[in-house]
Amino acid sequence: MLMNLSFTYKSDVLVSSSLVDMYIKCGNIGDAWRVFNKTTTCNIICWNAMILGHVKCGRAHKVLELFLYMQYEGRSQSLSSL
């Protein structure tokens, strides 16, 4: 269940990255996506959490899609993204 934290995580990339990571680790990709999509500025940690979550769930097509979109957005990849 996604909590109503819109006043906090939209503007705080650290909080949003942590929430995405937490939801992914709990296997709740839907809520992770909701936080990810509402975050105004996703950093590499946020992107990597989403990619890793889809890797763990066996969603290879989504992993590739996220990685390519991250490149399209001009986000620099870290070694963990690769």
Phi and psi in radians as a Rosetta constraint file:
Dihedral C 1 N 2 CA 2 C 2 CIRCULARHARMONIC -1.385 0.35
Dihedral N 2 CA 2 C 2 N 3 CIRCULARHARMONIC 2.172 0.35
Dihedral C 2 N 3 CA 3 C 3 CIRCULARHARMONIC -1.362 0.35
Dihedral N 3 CA 3 C 3 N 4 CIRCULARHARMONIC 2.710 0.35
Dihedral C 3 N 4 CA 4 C 4 CIRCULARHARMONIC -1.480 0.35
Dihedral N 4 CA 4 C 4 N 5 CIRCULARHARMONIC 1.468 0.35
Dihedral C 4 N 5 CA 5 C 5 CIRCULARHARMONIC -1.988 0.35
Dihedral N 5 CA 5 C 5 N 6 CIRCULARHARMONIC 0.424 0.35
Dihedral C 5 N 6 CA 6 C 6 CIRCULARHARMONIC -0.986 0.35
Dihedral N 6 CA 6 C 6 N 7 CIRCULARHARMONIC -0.525 0.35
Dihedral C 6 N 7 CA 7 C 7 CIRCULARHARMONIC -1.230 0.35
Dihedral N 7 CA 7 C 7 N 8 CIRCULARHARMONIC -0.300 0.35
Dihedral C 7 N 8 CA 8 C 8 CIRCULARHARMONIC -1.840 0.35
Dihedral N 8 CA 8 C 8 N 9 CIRCULARHARMONIC -1.000 0.35
Dihedral C 8 N 9 CA 9 C 9 CIRCULARHARMONIC -1.389 0.35
Dihedral N 9 CA 9 C 9 N 10 CIRCULARHARMONIC -0.275 0.35
Dihedral C 9 N 10 CA 10 C 10 CIRCULARHARMONIC -1.110 0.35
Dihedral N 10 CA 10 C 10 N 11 CIRCULARHARMONIC -0.613 0.35
Dihedral C 10 N 11 CA 11 C 11 CIRCULARHARMONIC -1.808 0.35
Dihedral N 11 CA 11 C 11 N 12 CIRCULARHARMONIC -0.168 0.35
Dihedral C 11 N 12 CA 12 C 12 CIRCULARHARMONIC -1.965 0.35
Dihedral N 12 CA 12 C 12 N 13 CIRCULARHARMONIC 1.819 0.35
Dihedral C 12 N 13 CA 13 C 13 CIRCULARHARMONIC -1.152 0.35
Dihedral N 13 CA 13 C 13 N 14 CIRCULARHARMONIC -0.527 0.35
Dihedral C 13 N 14 CA 14 C 14 CIRCULARHARMONIC -1.162 0.35
Dihedral N 14 CA 14 C 14 N 15 CIRCULARHARMONIC -0.782 0.35
Dihedral C 14 N 15 CA 15 C 15 CIRCULARHARMONIC -1.142 0.35
Dihedral N 15 CA 15 C 15 N 16 CIRCULARHARMONIC -0.789 0.35
Dihedral C 15 N 16 CA 16 C 16 CIRCULARHARMONIC -1.134 0.35
Dihedral N 16 CA 16 C 16 N 17 CIRCULARHARMONIC -0.700 0.35
Dihedral C 16 N 17 CA 17 C 17 CIRCULARHARMONIC -1.102 0.35
Dihedral N 17 CA 17 C 17 N 18 CIRCULARHARMONIC -0.709 0.35
Dihedral C 17 N 18 CA 18 C 18 CIRCULARHARMONIC -1.152 0.35
Dihedral N 18 CA 18 C 18 N 19 CIRCULARHARMONIC -0.706 0.35
Dihedral C 18 N 19 CA 19 C 19 CIRCULARHARMONIC -1.135 0.35
Dihedral N 19 CA 19 C 19 N 20 CIRCULARHARMONIC -0.769 0.35
Dihedral C 19 N 20 CA 20 C 20 CIRCULARHARMONIC -1.026 0.35
Dihedral N 20 CA 20 C 20 N 21 CIRCULARHARMONIC -0.835 0.35
Dihedral C 20 N 21 CA 21 C 21 CIRCULARHARMONIC -1.061 0.35
Dihedral N 21 CA 21 C 21 N 22 CIRCULARHARMONIC -0.755 0.35
Dihedral C 21 N 22 CA 22 C 22 CIRCULARHARMONIC -1.109 0.35
Dihedral N 22 CA 22 C 22 N 23 CIRCULARHARMONIC -0.833 0.35
Dihedral C 22 N 23 CA 23 C 23 CIRCULARHARMONIC -1.099 0.35
Dihedral N 23 CA 23 C 23 N 24 CIRCULARHARMONIC -0.679 0.35
Dihedral C 23 N 24 CA 24 C 24 CIRCULARHARMONIC -1.085 0.35
Dihedral N 24 CA 24 C 24 N 25 CIRCULARHARMONIC -0.820 0.35
Dihedral C 24 N 25 CA 25 C 25 CIRCULARHARMONIC -1.122 0.35
Dihedral N 25 CA 25 C 25 N 26 CIRCULARHARMONIC -0.472 0.35
Dihedral C 25 N 26 CA 26 C 26 CIRCULARHARMONIC -1.496 0.35
Dihedral N 26 CA 26 C 26 N 27 CIRCULARHARMONIC -0.039 0.35
Dihedral C 26 N 27 CA 27 C 27 CIRCULARHARMONIC 1.381 0.35
Dihedral N 27 CA 27 C 27 N 28 CIRCULARHARMONIC 0.298 0.35
Dihedral C 27 N 28 CA 28 C 28 CIRCULARHARMONIC -1.822 0.35
Dihedral N 28 CA 28 C 28 N 29 CIRCULARHARMONIC 1.360 0.35
Dihedral C 28 N 29 CA 29 C 29 CIRCULARHARMONIC -1.179 0.35
Dihedral N 29 CA 29 C 29 N 30 CIRCULARHARMONIC -0.563 0.35
Dihedral C 29 N 30 CA 30 C 30 CIRCULARHARMONIC -1.032 0.35
Dihedral N 30 CA 30 C 30 N 31 CIRCULARHARMONIC -0.841 0.35
Dihedral C 30 N 31 CA 31 C 31 CIRCULARHARMONIC -1.218 0.35
Dihedral N 31 CA 31 C 31 N 32 CIRCULARHARMONIC -0.590 0.35
Dihedral C 31 N 32 CA 32 C 32 CIRCULARHARMONIC -1.052 0.35
Dihedral N 32 CA 32 C 32 N 33 CIRCULARHARMONIC -0.740 0.35
Dihedral C 32 N 33 CA 33 C 33 CIRCULARHARMONIC -1.123 0.35
Dihedral N 33 CA 33 C 33 N 34 CIRCULARHARMONIC -0.690 0.35
Dihedral C 33 N 34 CA 34 C 34 CIRCULARHARMONIC -1.075 0.35
Dihedral N 34 CA 34 C 34 N 35 CIRCULARHARMONIC -0.772 0.35
Dihedral C 34 N 35 CA 35 C 35 CIRCULARHARMONIC -1.148 0.35
Dihedral N 35 CA 35 C 35 N 36 CIRCULARHARMONIC -0.820 0.35
Dihedral C 35 N 36 CA 36 C 36 CIRCULARHARMONIC -0.983 0.35
Dihedral N 36 CA 36 C 36 N 37 CIRCULARHARMONIC -0.804 0.35
Dihedral C 36 N 37 CA 37 C 37 CIRCULARHARMONIC -1.251 0.35
Dihedral N 37 CA 37 C 37 N 38 CIRCULARHARMONIC -0.452 0.35
Dihedral C 37 N 38 CA 38 C 38 CIRCULARHARMONIC -1.554 0.35
Dihedral N 38 CA 38 C 38 N 39 CIRCULARHARMONIC -0.185 0.35
Dihedral C 38 N 39 CA 39 C 39 CIRCULARHARMONIC -1.308 0.35
Dihedral N 39 CA 39 C 39 N 40 CIRCULARHARMONIC 2.236 0.35
Dihedral C 39 N 40 CA 40 C 40 CIRCULARHARMONIC -1.272 0.35
Dihedral N 40 CA 40 C 40 N 41 CIRCULARHARMONIC -0.585 0.35
Dihedral C 40 N 41 CA 41 C 41 CIRCULARHARMONIC -2.383 0.35
Dihedral N 41 CA 41 C 41 N 42 CIRCULARHARMONIC 1.726 0.35
Dihedral C 41 N 42 CA 42 C 42 CIRCULARHARMONIC -1.445 0.35
Dihedral N 42 CA 42 C 42 N 43 CIRCULARHARMONIC 2.336 0.35
Dihedral C 42 N 43 CA 43 C 43 CIRCULARHARMONIC -1.725 0.35
Dihedral N 43 CA 43 C 43 N 44 CIRCULARHARMONIC -3.116 0.35
Dihedral C 43 N 44 CA 44 C 44 CIRCULARHARMONIC -1.105 0.35
Dihedral N 44 CA 44 C 44 N 45 CIRCULARHARMONIC -0.530 0.35
Dihedral C 44 N 45 CA 45 C 45 CIRCULARHARMONIC -1.147 0.35
Dihedral N 45 CA 45 C 45 N 46 CIRCULARHARMONIC -0.753 0.35
Dihedral C 45 N 46 CA 46 C 46 CIRCULARHARMONIC -1.094 0.35
Dihedral N 46 CA 46 C 46 N 47 CIRCULARHARMONIC -0.820 0.35
Dihedral C 46 N 47 CA 47 C 47 CIRCULARHARMONIC -1.077 0.35
Dihedral N 47 CA 47 C 47 N 48 CIRCULARHARMONIC -0.805 0.35
Dihedral C 47 N 48 CA 48 C 48 CIRCULARHARMONIC -1.118 0.35
Dihedral N 48 CA 48 C 48 N 49 CIRCULARHARMONIC -0.632 0.35
Dihedral C 48 N 49 CA 49 C 49 CIRCULARHARMONIC -1.101 0.35
Dihedral N 49 CA 49 C 49 N 50 CIRCULARHARMONIC -0.748 0.35
Dihedral C 49 N 50 CA 50 C 50 CIRCULARHARMONIC -1.146 0.35
Dihedral N 50 CA 50 C 50 N 51 CIRCULARHARMONIC -0.753 0.35
Dihedral C 50 N 51 CA 51 C 51 CIRCULARHARMONIC -1.111 0.35
Dihedral N 51 CA 51 C 51 N 52 CIRCULARHARMONIC -0.824 0.35
Dihedral C 51 N 52 CA 52 C 52 CIRCULARHARMONIC -1.095 0.35
Dihedral N 52 CA 52 C 52 N 53 CIRCULARHARMONIC -0.684 0.35
Dihedral C 52 N 53 CA 53 C 53 CIRCULARHARMONIC -1.049 0.35
Dihedral N 53 CA 53 C 53 N 54 CIRCULARHARMONIC -0.714 0.35
Dihedral C 53 N 54 CA 54 C 54 CIRCULARHARMONIC -1.282 0.35
Dihedral N 54 CA 54 C 54 N 55 CIRCULARHARMONIC -0.540 0.35
Dihedral C 54 N 55 CA 55 C 55 CIRCULARHARMONIC -1.087 0.35
Dihedral N 55 CA 55 C 55 N 56 CIRCULARHARMONIC -0.830 0.35
Dihedral C 55 N 56 CA 56 C 56 CIRCULARHARMONIC -1.101 0.35
Dihedral N 56 CA 56 C 56 N 57 CIRCULARHARMONIC -0.509 0.35
Dihedral C 56 N 57 CA 57 C 57 CIRCULARHARMONIC -1.576 0.35
Dihedral N 57 CA 57 C 57 N 58 CIRCULARHARMONIC 0.020 0.35
Dihedral C 57 N 58 CA 58 C 58 CIRCULARHARMONIC 1.286 0.35
Dihedral N 58 CA 58 C 58 N 59 CIRCULARHARMONIC 0.471 0.35
Dihedral C 58 N 59 CA 59 C 59 CIRCULARHARMONIC -1.752 0.35
Dihedral N 59 CA 59 C 59 N 60 CIRCULARHARMONIC 1.229 0.35
Dihedral C 59 N 60 CA 60 C 60 CIRCULARHARMONIC -1.037 0.35
Dihedral N 60 CA 60 C 60 N 61 CIRCULARHARMONIC -0.683 0.35
Dihedral C 60 N 61 CA 61 C 61 CIRCULARHARMONIC -1.093 0.35
Dihedral N 61 CA 61 C 61 N 62 CIRCULARHARMONIC -0.646 0.35
Dihedral C 61 N 62 CA 62 C 62 CIRCULARHARMONIC -1.278 0.35
Dihedral N 62 CA 62 C 62 N 63 CIRCULARHARMONIC -0.593 0.35
Dihedral C 62 N 63 CA 63 C 63 CIRCULARHARMONIC -1.054 0.35
Dihedral N 63 CA 63 C 63 N 64 CIRCULARHARMONIC -0.856 0.35
Dihedral C 63 N 64 CA 64 C 64 CIRCULARHARMONIC -1.108 0.35
Dihedral N 64 CA 64 C 64 N 65 CIRCULARHARMONIC -0.732 0.35
Dihedral C 64 N 65 CA 65 C 65 CIRCULARHARMONIC -1.055 0.35
Dihedral N 65 CA 65 C 65 N 66 CIRCULARHARMONIC -0.794 0.35
Dihedral C 65 N 66 CA 66 C 66 CIRCULARHARMONIC -1.111 0.35
Dihedral N 66 CA 66 C 66 N 67 CIRCULARHARMONIC -0.759 0.35
Dihedral C 66 N 67 CA 67 C 67 CIRCULARHARMONIC -1.090 0.35
Dihedral N 67 CA 67 C 67 N 68 CIRCULARHARMONIC -0.781 0.35
Dihedral C 67 N 68 CA 68 C 68 CIRCULARHARMONIC -1.165 0.35
Dihedral N 68 CA 68 C 68 N 69 CIRCULARHARMONIC -0.656 0.35
Dihedral C 68 N 69 CA 69 C 69 CIRCULARHARMONIC -1.184 0.35
Dihedral N 69 CA 69 C 69 N 70 CIRCULARHARMONIC -0.629 0.35
Dihedral C 69 N 70 CA 70 C 70 CIRCULARHARMONIC -1.081 0.35
Dihedral N 70 CA 70 C 70 N 71 CIRCULARHARMONIC -0.711 0.35
Dihedral C 70 N 71 CA 71 C 71 CIRCULARHARMONIC -1.155 0.35
Dihedral N 71 CA 71 C 71 N 72 CIRCULARHARMONIC -0.744 0.35
Dihedral C 71 N 72 CA 72 C 72 CIRCULARHARMONIC -1.043 0.35
Dihedral N 72 CA 72 C 72 N 73 CIRCULARHARMONIC -0.689 0.35
Dihedral C 72 N 73 CA 73 C 73 CIRCULARHARMONIC -1.253 0.35
Dihedral N 73 CA 73 C 73 N 74 CIRCULARHARMONIC -0.151 0.35
Dihedral C 73 N 74 CA 74 C 74 CIRCULARHARMONIC 1.427 0.35
Dihedral N 74 CA 74 C 74 N 75 CIRCULARHARMONIC 0.295 0.35
Dihedral C 74 N 75 CA 75 C 75 CIRCULARHARMONIC -1.336 0.35
Dihedral N 75 CA 75 C 75 N 76 CIRCULARHARMONIC 2.378 0.35
Dihedral C 75 N 76 CA 76 C 76 CIRCULARHARMONIC -1.395 0.35
Dihedral N 76 CA 76 C 76 N 77 CIRCULARHARMONIC 2.404 0.35
Dihedral C 76 N 77 CA 77 C 77 CIRCULARHARMONIC -1.579 0.35
Dihedral N 77 CA 77 C 77 N 78 CIRCULARHARMONIC 2.587 0.35
Dihedral C 77 N 78 CA 78 C 78 CIRCULARHARMONIC -1.745 0.35
Dihedral N 78 CA 78 C 78 N 79 CIRCULARHARMONIC 3.020 0.35
Dihedral C 78 N 79 CA 79 C 79 CIRCULARHARMONIC -1.065 0.35
Dihedral N 79 CA 79 C 79 N 80 CIRCULARHARMONIC -0.548 0.35
Dihedral C 79 N 80 CA 80 C 80 CIRCULARHARMONIC -1.240 0.35
Dihedral N 80 CA 80 C 80 N 81 CIRCULARHARMONIC -0.360 0.35
Dihedral C 80 N 81 CA 81 C 81 CIRCULARHARMONIC -1.252 0.35
Dihedral N 81 CA 81 C 81 N 82 CIRCULARHARMONIC -0.521 0.35
